[in-house]
């Protein structure tokens, strides 16, 4: 039986960082794998995890929990057959309801294959004081279905945010199996061993489905001679614009920081080769950070916002950050 955990959370709360931390602190004798989905079509998170040596299978584009038919099951089956992991972590898009994916994991096809462990929801406590998040049904569903709530980015929080998180835990019905208050996604693997309560699925069974896709979305590698490929998606009130980039394209790290830092958008992330070495770029709430990584096979940049994106202008600005070959 493969112990399986759902790692949910809204856009930009630090799911990928938390998964990397869990992988770095897993028992040495166990093989862990990650099934990852993103709202955007480019698949930046999967590339970041793979660049750090993780065993990854991507289901890019749309919402994994709403493609819980053919695309999800094919990706899951391929990962199980190829890697035969001891532990499987599933990271759905931050814009997705986790209910359908949990129902799929518990159906008869996987009854003798998967052992469903605790589901974790990572959240930014600052969002608990913002009606834009607390009034969002996806946000509420992620919290409701989680066995364990993890407050991340707590170094940016004060007493009001801590009180809001404590109140959330106190009001949870049924009670959560556990919680954590962390920074930099530093989760202890022991959190995954807390009890999972299947009865949570019985609550609010009318979770809506959106952007349903019945065919398997694939991001094919760049073809010979192809330098850059643009990919877009929209749904759940958000828009994404991303680029798949030839791996040997080198960007000015300073120019990328200046460009991304000037954008008034919800979320930006990427993994690219730069004159300072390969970097992971991450922007949330107007704050841009980067960290070194291994050289990716292909570069990837993704922008997400609640407003339509100026595609041509953004692409010109992105390409202007390249260094001359």
Phi, psi and omega per residue, in radians:
X1 nan 2.312 -3.137
X2 -1.631 2.033 3.104
X3 -1.202 2.196 -2.965
X4 -2.191 2.320 -3.098
X5 -2.292 2.392 3.033
X6 -1.616 2.286 3.092
X7 -2.041 1.767 -3.059
X8 -1.891 3.080 3.131
X9 2.654 2.652 -3.073
X10 -1.265 3.047 -3.101
X11 -0.946 2.263 2.954
X12 1.345 0.250 -3.107
X13 -1.469 -0.183 3.090
X14 1.862 0.500 -3.113
X15 -1.083 -0.812 -3.082
X16 -1.140 -0.722 3.090
X17 -1.073 -0.728 3.131
X18 -1.127 -0.717 3.123
X19 -1.128 -0.726 3.084
X20 -1.036 -0.713 3.129
X21 -1.132 -0.742 3.103
X22 -1.072 -0.745 -3.131
X23 -1.122 -0.632 -3.125
X24 -1.253 -0.322 -3.076
X25 -2.072 0.313 3.119
X26 -1.295 2.775 3.049
X27 -1.022 2.373 -3.036
X28 -1.080 -0.489 -3.058
X29 -1.504 -0.067 -3.102
X30 -1.799 2.523 3.045
X31 -1.765 2.117 3.135
X32 -1.933 2.539 3.095
X33 -2.339 2.804 -3.081
X34 -2.269 2.254 2.974
X35 -1.831 2.063 -2.995
X36 -2.183 2.431 3.086
X37 -2.272 2.538 3.074
X38 -2.277 2.732 3.061
X39 -1.113 -0.743 3.122
X40 -1.283 2.863 -3.074
X41 -1.544 -0.178 -2.994
X42 -1.489 -0.649 3.107
X43 1.427 0.951 -3.129
X44 -1.196 -0.774 -3.078
X45 -1.038 -0.755 3.114
X46 -1.076 -0.696 3.125
X47 -1.158 -0.678 3.111
X48 -1.106 -0.808 3.133
X49 -1.095 -0.773 -3.126
X50 -1.115 -0.668 -3.135
X51 -1.126 -0.421 3.098
X52 -1.605 0.147 3.046
X53 1.595 0.161 -3.137
X54 -1.323 2.656 3.026
X55 -1.489 1.982 -2.941
X56 -2.295 2.497 2.918
X57 -2.239 2.253 -3.115
X58 -1.787 2.507 2.884
X59 -2.155 1.455 -2.994
X60 -1.381 2.700 3.014
X61 1.494 2.224 3.072
X62 1.378 -2.582 -3.039
X63 -2.168 2.035 -3.085
X64 -1.021 -0.642 -3.079
X65 -1.284 -0.248 3.087
X66 -1.797 -0.060 3.034
X67 -1.951 0.673 -3.015
X68 -1.329 0.227 2.995
X69 -1.603 -2.081 -3.025
X70 -1.034 -0.906 -3.061
X71 -1.035 -0.830 -3.107
X72 -1.143 -0.838 -3.076
X73 -1.149 -0.618 3.090
X74 -1.139 -0.799 3.113
X75 -1.075 -0.754 3.129
X76 -1.122 -0.829 -3.124
X77 -1.083 -0.716 3.137
X78 -1.121 -0.721 -3.128
X79 -1.167 -0.742 3.133
X80 -1.102 -0.810 -3.085
X81 -1.184 -0.678 -3.059
X82 -1.333 -0.718 -2.968
X83 -1.868 -0.429 -3.098
X84 0.815 1.028 -3.074
X85 -1.318 2.789 2.994
X86 -1.435 -0.612 -3.107
X87 -2.334 2.379 3.134
X88 -2.116 2.192 3.035
X89 -1.842 2.299 3.137
X90 -2.040 2.116 -3.139
X91 -1.943 1.722 3.067
X92 -1.350 2.858 3.057
X93 -1.003 2.591 3.112
X94 -1.163 -0.158 -3.136
X95 -1.831 0.324 -3.019
X96 -2.081 2.526 2.993
X97 -1.242 2.270 3.140
X98 -1.471 -0.107 -2.994
X99 -1.073 -0.816 -3.070
X100 -1.146 -0.629 -3.133
X101 -1.217 -0.645 3.081
X102 -1.139 -0.689 3.079
X103 -1.079 -0.699 3.131
X104 -1.150 -0.749 -3.128
X105 -1.104 -0.472 -3.102
X106 -1.659 0.049 -3.092
X107 -1.355 3.050 -2.992
X108 -1.114 -0.441 -3.100
X109 -1.147 -0.490 -3.076
X110 -1.981 0.148 -3.053
X111 -1.048 -0.621 -3.113
X112 -1.747 0.143 -3.084
X113 -2.032 -0.744 -3.032
X114 -1.925 2.416 2.986
X115 -1.915 1.911 -3.000
X116 -1.377 1.991 3.132
X117 -1.675 -2.967 -3.076
X118 -1.033 2.400 3.012
X119 -1.641 2.285 -3.134
X120 -1.874 2.405 3.002
X121 -2.038 2.119 3.096
X122 -1.700 2.300 -3.130
X123 -2.409 2.760 3.045
X124 -1.692 1.971 -3.055
X125 -0.992 -0.409 3.107
X126 -1.098 -0.486 -3.137
X127 -1.218 -0.381 -3.122
X128 -1.181 -0.257 3.122
X129 -1.826 0.175 -3.071
X130 -2.077 1.978 -3.118
X131 -1.029 -0.386 3.114
X132 -1.060 -0.563 3.138
X133 -1.637 -0.840 -3.067
X134 -1.123 -0.405 3.102
X135 -1.595 0.050 -3.110
X136 -1.586 2.194 -3.051
X137 -1.202 -0.499 3.068
X138 -1.151 -0.797 3.125
X139 -1.021 -0.804 -3.127
X140 -1.139 -0.668 -3.122
X141 -1.178 -0.687 3.115
X142 -1.061 -0.746 3.136
X143 -1.201 -0.764 -3.084
X144 -1.065 -0.720 -3.021
X145 -1.490 -0.114 -3.110
X146 -1.375 2.443 2.991
X147 -1.442 -0.535 -3.101
X148 -2.264 2.275 3.067
X149 -1.811 2.280 -3.135
X150 -2.103 2.062 3.034
X151 -1.511 2.084 3.141
X152 -1.936 2.976 -3.139
X153 1.011 0.597 -3.050
X154 -1.257 -0.260 3.063
X155 -1.171 -0.256 3.132
X156 -1.732 0.088 -3.030
X157 -1.879 2.747 3.078
X158 -2.080 -2.839 -3.088
X159 -1.116 -0.633 -3.105
X160 -1.131 -0.727 3.137
X161 -1.200 -0.671 3.115
X162 -1.130 -0.720 3.119
X163 -1.129 -0.672 3.131
X164 -1.143 -0.671 3.120
X165 -1.183 -0.756 3.122
X166 -1.107 -0.653 3.113
X167 -1.182 -0.676 3.085
X168 -1.021 -0.759 3.117
X169 -1.151 -0.711 -3.108
X170 -1.157 -0.569 -3.085
X171 -1.516 -0.186 -3.030
X172 -1.125 2.249 3.083
X173 -2.337 2.094 -0.079
X174 -1.174 2.797 -3.109
X175 -1.011 2.594 3.091
X176 -1.255 2.654 3.121
X177 -1.279 -0.411 -3.129
X178 -3.104 3.080 -3.138
X179 -2.705 2.927 3.089
X180 -2.646 2.659 3.130
X181 -2.190 1.810 -2.924
X182 -2.317 2.962 2.969
X183 -2.177 2.695 3.061
X184 0.952 0.510 3.079
X185 1.094 0.481 -3.032
X186 -1.445 1.296 -3.139
X187 -1.448 2.493 3.009
X188 -1.509 2.287 3.126
X189 -0.961 -0.405 -3.140
X190 -1.092 -0.401 3.108
X191 -1.066 -0.551 -3.126
X192 -1.216 -0.324 -3.090
X193 -1.561 -0.013 3.083
X194 -1.212 2.754 -3.042
X195 -1.100 2.519 3.016
X196 -1.784 2.342 -3.099
X197 -1.941 1.770 -3.126
X198 -1.125 -0.278 -3.132
X199 -1.192 -0.296 3.117
X200 -1.072 -0.530 -3.140
X201 -1.181 -0.388 -3.117
X202 -1.314 -0.259 -3.130
X203 -1.533 2.456 3.111
X204 0.865 1.039 -3.039
X205 -1.271 -0.028 -3.058
X206 -1.652 0.535 3.112
X207 -0.956 2.268 -3.054
X208 -1.402 2.731 3.096
X209 -1.910 2.572 -3.126
X210 -2.556 2.751 3.076
X211 0.868 0.714 -3.081
X212 -1.155 2.288 3.116
X213 -2.170 2.346 -3.093
X214 -1.822 -0.183 3.122
X215 -1.834 2.719 -3.081
X216 -1.358 2.012 3.110
X217 -1.340 2.319 -3.115
X218 -2.225 2.433 2.956
X219 -1.816 1.776 -3.097
X220 -1.320 2.555 3.089
X221 -1.029 2.736 3.089
X222 -1.072 2.451 3.112
X223 -1.380 2.862 3.099
X224 -0.998 2.260 -3.137
X225 1.507 -0.135 3.138
X226 -1.549 2.138 -3.071
X227 -1.621 -0.708 -3.013
X228 -2.609 2.364 3.079
X229 -2.195 2.258 3.138
X230 -1.605 2.392 3.122
X231 -2.363 2.420 -3.089
X232 -2.335 2.766 3.088
X233 -2.718 2.760 3.029
X234 -2.680 2.680 3.139
X235 2.737 2.802 3.127
X236 0.977 0.511 3.105
X237 1.388 0.212 -3.130
X238 -2.246 2.778 3.131
X239 -2.248 2.464 3.084
X240 -2.186 2.559 3.061
X241 -2.409 2.168 -3.101
X242 -2.446 2.865 3.117
X243 -2.348 2.385 2.951
X244 -1.702 2.226 -2.959
X245 -2.148 2.487 3.103
X246 -0.992 2.365 -2.985
X247 -1.071 -0.478 -3.099
X248 -1.590 0.097 3.035
X249 -1.269 2.217 -3.124
X250 -1.932 2.274 -3.112
X251 -1.880 2.725 2.972
X252 -1.335 2.061 3.140
X253 -1.075 -0.682 3.136
X254 -1.117 -0.768 -3.140
X255 -1.128 -0.708 3.104
X256 -1.094 -0.753 3.128
X257 -1.091 -0.759 -3.136
X258 -1.116 -0.742 -3.119
X259 -1.166 -0.916 -3.112
X260 -1.108 -0.676 -3.140
X261 -1.156 -0.346 -3.128
X262 -1.544 -0.165 -3.051
X263 -1.431 2.384 3.062
X264 -1.751 1.332 -3.091
X265 -2.358 2.908 -3.079
X266 -1.201 -0.706 -2.930
X267 -2.750 2.458 2.999
X268 -2.521 2.499 3.104
X269 -2.724 2.780 -3.138
X270 -3.014 2.911 3.005
X271 -2.456 1.999 -2.986
X272 -2.517 2.769 3.002
X273 -1.480 2.310 -3.134
X274 -2.315 3.032 3.088
X275 -1.236 -0.109 3.025
X276 -1.839 0.210 -3.074
X277 1.721 2.998 3.128
X278 -1.091 2.364 -3.099
X279 -2.281 2.541 2.879
X280 -1.688 2.200 -3.139
X281 -1.927 2.429 -3.072
X282 -2.572 2.150 3.106
X283 -2.259 2.232 3.126
X284 -2.545 2.366 -3.131
X285 0.966 0.633 3.079
X286 1.347 0.051 -3.124
X287 -1.861 2.115 -3.102
X288 -1.814 2.321 3.068
X289 -2.335 2.823 3.060
X290 -2.576 2.780 3.096
X291 -2.609 2.622 3.125
X292 -1.199 2.677 3.128
X293 -2.605 -3.062 3.060
X294 -1.456 2.771 -3.134
X295 -1.089 2.108 3.119
X296 -1.370 2.661 3.062
X297 -1.118 -0.670 3.076
X298 -2.408 2.475 3.071
X299 -1.354 2.679 -3.137
X300 -2.540 2.392 3.047
X301 -2.356 2.391 -3.111
X302 -2.379 2.358 3.045
X303 -2.079 2.422 3.130
X304 -2.368 2.358 3.111
X305 -2.654 2.823 3.107
X306 -1.433 -0.096 3.100
X307 -2.000 2.647 3.062
X308 -0.979 2.487 -3.055
X309 -1.701 2.501 3.116
X310 -1.364 1.515 -2.923
X311 -1.005 -0.964 -3.038
X312 -1.120 -0.768 -3.125
X313 -1.135 -0.719 3.135
X314 -1.160 -0.691 3.129
X315 -1.150 -0.732 3.107
X316 -1.066 -0.739 -3.129
X317 -1.167 -0.674 3.121
X318 -1.122 -0.829 -3.118
X319 -1.173 -0.452 3.106
X320 -1.203 -0.238 3.111
X321 -1.453 -0.115 3.124
X322 -1.208 2.605 2.981
X323 -1.494 2.633 3.108
X324 -1.119 2.367 -3.130
X325 -1.365 nan nan
